[in-house]
Amino acid sequence: MNSFASPQTLAALPYTLPMNDLYARVFDAILDQRINAGSRFTEDSLTQMFGARRSDIRGVLGCLSHQQIIILRANHRPRVAVLDREQIQQTLHARRLTETTLVQLACQNGGRQDFERLRALIEQEQGCTEQGRAIRLSGEFHLQLAEMAGNAPLAHFLGSLVPLTSLAIAQQEAHPGDSCEWTVHEAIVNAVERGDAVAAQALLNQHLDHLDAVLLNSQPNSRKNRAVG
């Protein structure tokens, strides 16, 4: 008996995406408000939406639940978290304490390949026109910068804060097509590459001050106060 599946069977099977790619696509949909706090989605509906296997969708939801982006409860449909002011304030405070140390370490440890990867991310940000993906790419920049700092526990901790910040930005800004401020990231990279920790930390603090103002003090959807992750 032939053990190979027919072309028709193979065509009917959902294409198995790499988990990181599937995670990115699901998270982009959340940040783009195509999946929001009011969405009544299920594992099956996401399987159809993304053309993925149910086991892979379950894995992505588990990851997003660990990051507190998705709330999973027994006998309930998954739902997107809604962050309150206190959660956002605590997240931004923890992020400032963590990331200012990481950027200082990055000034000491960055190598040529690290800066190439950061500039490649900035190039993607610059050309990005999709709101959800733009917010995620902005967050990935900060995670990549943290990785080059060479302190795994701090980078891991920041990895729990950046997705929450991204969700807060997405839920505060409802306008699709708003561009992320890639120029801020470019200035930070230039300072880090020069080894100028004082300038890099100052730029980062200005960046985080802006996030504080937009997410904690401004009215939603104010077009003069666009945030990036």
C-alpha positions in Angstrom: 0.0 0.0 0.0 1.3 3.4 -0.9 2.0 5.4 2.2 2.4 8.7 0.5 -0.5 11.2 0.6 -2.1 12.2 -2.7 -1.6 15.7 -4.1 -5.3 16.3 -3.4 -4.9 15.3 0.2 -1.8 17.4 0.7 -3.5 20.4 -0.9 -6.4 20.1 1.6 -4.1 20.1 4.6 -3.4 23.5 6.2 0.2 24.6 5.6 2.3 24.3 8.7 3.8 27.7 9.4 6.9 28.1 11.6 5.7 28.9 15.1 7.3 32.3 15.2 5.7 33.3 11.9 2.3 32.1 13.0 2.7 33.9 16.4 3.6 37.1 14.5 0.6 36.8 12.2 -1.8 36.3 15.2 -0.2 39.0 17.2 -0.4 41.4 14.2 -4.1 40.7 13.9 -4.6 41.5 17.6 -2.6 44.7 17.4 -4.4 45.6 14.2 -7.8 45.2 16.0 -8.9 42.4 13.6 -9.0 40.3 16.8 -10.0 42.5 19.7 -11.4 42.3 23.2 -14.9 42.1 21.7 -14.1 39.2 19.3 -15.8 35.9 20.0 -13.1 33.7 18.5 -12.2 30.1 19.1 -9.3 27.8 18.3 -11.3 26.5 15.3 -12.0 30.0 14.0 -8.3 31.0 14.2 -7.4 27.7 12.5 -9.5 28.8 9.6 -8.5 32.4 9.7 -4.7 31.6 9.5 -4.8 28.3 7.6 -2.9 26.7 10.5 -3.2 23.5 12.4 -5.2 23.6 15.6 -2.2 22.4 17.7 -0.1 25.2 16.4 -2.9 27.8 17.1 -3.1 26.3 20.7 0.6 26.8 21.1 0.4 30.4 20.0 -2.5 31.1 22.3 -0.6 29.5 25.1 2.4 31.8 24.4 0.1 34.9 24.2 -1.6 33.8 27.4 1.8 33.6 29.1 2.5 37.2 27.9 -0.9 38.2 29.3 -2.1 39.3 25.9 -4.8 36.5 25.7 -6.9 35.3 28.7 -7.5 31.6 28.7 -10.0 30.1 31.1 -11.4 26.6 31.3 -14.8 26.3 29.6 -14.6 29.9 28.2 -13.6 31.2 24.9 -10.2 32.8 24.6 -10.3 36.6 24.8 -7.9 39.5 24.3 -6.9 41.2 27.6 -8.0 44.8 28.2 -5.3 46.7 30.1 -6.3 49.2 32.8 -4.4 52.3 33.7 -2.6 50.7 36.7 -1.4 47.8 34.6 0.0 50.1 31.9 1.6 52.4 34.5 3.3 49.5 36.3 4.4 48.0 33.0 6.0 51.2 31.8 7.7 51.8 35.1 9.2 48.3 35.1 10.2 48.7 31.5 12.0 52.0 32.1 14.0 50.5 35.0 15.0 47.5 32.9 15.6 49.0 29.5 17.8 51.9 30.6 20.2 49.3 32.1 20.0 47.2 29.0 20.8 50.0 26.6 23.8 50.9 28.7 25.1 47.3 28.5 24.4 47.3 24.7 26.8 50.2 24.3 29.5 48.0 25.7 28.6 44.7 24.0 27.3 45.5 20.5 28.9 43.8 17.5 28.7 44.5 13.8 26.1 41.8 13.2 24.0 43.1 16.0 23.8 46.6 14.4 23.1 45.0 11.0 20.1 43.2 12.5 18.8 46.4 14.2 19.1 48.5 11.1 17.3 45.7 9.1 14.4 46.0 11.6 14.4 49.8 11.3 14.2 49.4 7.5 11.2 47.2 7.9 9.6 49.7 10.2 10.3 52.5 7.7 8.5 50.7 4.9 5.7 49.3 7.0 2.1 50.5 6.3 0.2 48.0 8.5 -0.7 49.3 11.9 -0.5 46.0 13.8 2.7 44.9 12.2 4.3 48.3 12.7 3.6 48.2 16.4 5.0 44.6 16.7 8.2 45.5 14.7 8.7 48.5 16.9 8.6 46.2 19.9 11.0 43.7 18.2 13.5 46.5 17.9 13.7 46.9 21.6 13.9 43.2 22.2 16.7 42.9 19.7 18.5 45.8 21.4 18.1 44.0 24.7 19.5 40.8 23.4 22.7 42.4 22.3 23.2 43.8 25.8 24.3 40.3 26.9 22.2 40.0 30.1 19.8 37.1 29.5 17.6 37.5 32.6 17.0 41.2 32.0 16.3 40.7 28.3 13.9 37.9 29.2 12.1 40.2 31.7 11.9 42.9 29.1 10.3 40.3 26.8 7.4 40.1 29.2 6.9 43.9 29.2 7.2 44.8 25.5 4.2 42.8 24.3 2.0 44.4 26.9 3.2 47.8 25.9 2.4 46.9 22.3 -1.2 45.9 23.3 -1.7 49.1 25.2 -0.6 51.2 22.2 -2.9 49.2 19.9 -5.9 49.6 22.2 -5.2 53.3 22.6 -4.7 54.0 18.9 -7.5 52.8 16.7 -6.5 54.5 13.4 -5.0 52.0 10.9 -2.1 53.2 8.8 -0.4 55.3 11.5 3.3 55.1 11.0 5.8 54.2 13.7 8.5 56.6 14.6 11.5 54.6 13.2 13.7 57.8 13.4 13.7 57.5 17.2 15.1 54.0 16.9 17.7 55.1 14.4 18.9 57.8 16.7 19.2 55.2 19.6 21.2 52.8 17.4 23.6 55.5 16.3 24.2 56.5 19.9 24.7 52.8 21.0 27.1 52.2 18.1 29.2 55.2 19.1 29.3 53.7 22.6 27.6 56.9 24.0 25.7 55.5 26.9 24.6 58.9 28.2 23.1 59.9 24.8 21.5 56.4 24.3 19.9 56.5 27.7 18.7 60.1 27.2 17.1 59.2 23.9 15.5 56.1 25.4 14.1 58.1 28.4 12.6 60.6 26.0 11.1 57.7 24.0 9.6 56.3 27.2 8.4 59.7 28.4 6.4 59.9 25.2 4.9 56.5 25.8 3.9 57.6 29.3 2.3 60.8 28.0 0.4 59.0 25.2 -0.8 55.9 27.2 -1.4 57.5 30.6 -2.2 61.2 30.0 -3.6 61.7 26.5 -7.0 61.1 25.1 -7.3 58.0 22.8 -6.6 58.5 19.1 -4.9 61.9 19.4 -3.1 62.1 16.1 -0.5 64.6 17.5 0.7 62.0 20.1 1.5 58.9 18.1 3.3 56.2 20.2 5.7 53.6 19.1 6.8 50.5 21.1 
